[in-house]
Amino acid sequence: MKKITERETLRETIILLQARQAAELQLLKTQLHSTYESLKPINLIKNTFQEITSSPDVKNSLVNNAIGLATGYLSKKVLIGATHNPFKKIVGALVEFSVASFVAKRADKHKSNEAEQTV
């Protein structure tokens, strides 16, 4: 049987610590790369958009607002048409905004009424 000396024990401990340091360095590099990728502006925008669209309330709100904007735009085009008159443009913008906000607010109430009728 061979006696383990303090020098050999120290050498083995150093080797183990060096291996541990190399493994931790690799983990740190991986985490740094992951953090770098997540902080890129396009990834921030993409992640934020995914979080926003995953909420059902936000989806309903987006749909209601899109319907309102489309209805407002169409009502402006039908009532005012294409004009170069600044007064008519202002009136058209007011009509578009008014109709859009009215429809967006009423779309949610209309959906809740439909849900109550089906129950």
Secondary structure, 3 states (H helix, E strand, C coil): CCCCCHHHHHHHHHHHHHHHHHHHHHHHHHHHHHHHHHCCHHHHHHHHHHHHHHCHHHHHHHHHHHHHHHHHHHHHHHHCCCCCCHHHHHHHHHHHHHHHHHHHHHHHHHHHHHHHHHC
